[in-house]
Amino acid sequence: MFGADTPLVMDALTIAAIAIVGAVGVTFVLMRRRNQKSEGQSQAVNEATGSLKDRVRVLERIATDTSIDLAKEIDSLRGPTDASDLQVKEKT
């Protein structure tokens, strides 16, 4: 059953097994890194989407609300205006 070449065959099988385990390990590490990178990109996209949704809500409110309170609120967000700004606006 076992011949003179048995140690060589066993060494070859051992080397092949080590190579396969190493390849599987490297593949696992690379896939894990790729998943972590994808998760980071996904989180950034979710944050940007949330910000855009908030902006759209504000724009919808501005477009649909015709109350005077909204106009006052927008003017208050622009900040205080000084007299020189008012004179320039009146001339144009």
Buried (B, 14 or more C-beta within 10 A) or exposed (E): EEEEEEEEEEEEEEEEEEEEEEEEEEEEEEEEEEEEEEEEEEEEEEEEEEEEEEEEEEEEEEEEEEEEEEEEEEEEEEEEEEEEEEEEEEEE
